[in-house]
Amino acid sequence: MRRIVAPQYSSRVQPDASERRRVARYPIDLPIELRSNGVAHQGRTLDVSADGVSVLLAEDPAMWASEALSFALMLQHVNADDGGRLEGSAMIVRVESRNGGLLVAFRAQCLSMLPPTLLP
C-alpha cells in the first residue's frame, strides 16, 4: 500500500506520470456507493472515462492510492428497460481533499450490470 503525504500539494497522493489522463473524461453526476474496508460511503460521480471514474464524497474517510474497493453506480433510466446498477471492483489511483470532502479517482477492474428488473 502506497501512502504518500506531500505537504506542498493539496492532494494526499501525487499522481504518478503514468496515472495522468490518457483518455477523454466526460462529466456526469450520478449517485455512487464506494465500499472500502467493509464500510460504505455515498458520493456523486464527477466524470467517467474509458479508464475510470472520479467521485466526490461528502465525508473524508481514510482512503489511499493503490487501495482496492468495490462500487455500485446507479444508472438513471427513462423507462423500465433502461438503467440499472453497474457494480464492480476497482483500484484507487488518486485521493485529494476537495471542497470539504474527498475526491477519489479509481480504475475499474471487474464490472457487472444488474438490470432494473432485478433491482430490489
C-alpha positions in Angstrom: 0.0 0.0 0.0 1.5 3.3 -1.0 0.8 6.2 1.4 2.5 9.5 0.5 1.8 12.9 2.0 3.2 15.8 0.0 2.7 19.0 2.1 3.4 21.3 -0.9 0.3 19.9 -2.6 -3.3 19.9 -1.6 -3.7 16.3 -2.5 -2.9 13.4 -0.2 -1.2 11.5 -3.1 0.6 12.9 -6.0 -0.4 11.0 -9.2 2.5 9.3 -11.0 3.1 10.4 -14.5 1.6 7.1 -15.6 -1.7 8.0 -13.8 -2.2 11.3 -15.6 -5.1 11.5 -18.0 -4.7 9.3 -21.1 -8.2 9.4 -22.4 -11.1 11.9 -22.6 -13.2 12.4 -19.5 -16.9 13.0 -19.6 -18.7 15.0 -16.8 -21.6 13.0 -15.3 -23.4 13.4 -12.0 -24.8 10.1 -10.7 -25.2 8.6 -7.2 -22.5 6.0 -6.4 -21.6 3.9 -3.4 -18.0 3.0 -2.6 -17.2 0.2 -0.2 -13.7 0.3 1.4 -12.6 -1.9 4.3 -16.2 -3.1 4.7 -17.6 0.4 5.1 -20.0 2.0 2.6 -19.5 5.7 1.6 -22.1 7.6 -0.5 -21.0 10.0 -3.2 -21.6 11.5 -6.6 -19.6 10.9 -9.8 -17.8 13.9 -11.2 -16.6 12.3 -14.5 -16.1 9.0 -16.2 -13.6 7.8 -18.8 -12.6 4.6 -20.5 -10.0 4.3 -17.7 -12.1 5.0 -14.6 -14.3 7.2 -12.5 -13.8 10.3 -10.3 -16.1 10.5 -7.3 -16.7 13.2 -4.7 -17.6 12.0 -1.2 -19.1 14.4 1.3 -17.2 12.8 4.1 -13.4 12.3 4.4 -12.8 8.6 5.1 -9.3 7.2 5.2 -8.7 6.0 1.7 -5.3 5.7 -0.1 -3.9 5.2 -3.6 -3.4 1.6 -4.5 -6.2 0.5 -2.2 -8.9 -1.9 -3.5 -12.6 -1.0 -3.3 -15.9 -2.0 -4.7 -18.5 0.3 -6.1 -22.2 0.4 -7.1 -23.2 3.0 -9.6 -27.0 3.7 -10.1 -27.7 4.5 -13.7 -30.7 6.8 -14.4 -33.4 5.4 -16.5 -36.3 6.7 -18.6 -38.3 3.6 -18.7 -38.3 0.1 -17.1 -36.0 -1.2 -19.8 -33.2 1.4 -19.2 -30.9 2.0 -16.3 -29.9 -0.5 -13.7 -26.9 -0.8 -11.4 -23.3 -1.1 -12.5 -21.2 -2.9 -9.9 -17.5 -3.7 -9.8 -14.2 -3.8 -8.1 -11.5 -1.1 -8.6 -8.1 0.2 -7.6 -7.8 3.7 -6.2 -5.4 5.8 -8.3 -5.8 9.2 -6.6 -7.2 10.8 -3.4 -7.5 14.5 -2.8 -9.2 16.8 -0.3 -11.7 18.9 -2.2 -14.4 21.4 -1.0 -14.6 19.9 2.5 -15.0 16.4 1.0 -12.8 13.8 -0.6 -12.2 13.2 -4.4 -11.5 9.6 -5.1 -10.4 8.5 -8.6 -10.3 4.8 -9.4 -9.7 2.4 -12.2 -12.4 -0.3 -12.6 -11.0 -3.9 -12.8 -14.2 -6.0 -12.9 -17.7 -4.9 -13.9 -21.2 -6.4 -13.9 -24.5 -4.9 -14.8 -27.7 -5.6 -12.9 -30.8 -4.7 -15.0 -33.6 -2.6 -13.4 -35.9 -5.6 -13.5 -33.7 -7.4 -11.0 -33.2 -4.5 -8.6 -34.8 -4.7 -5.2 
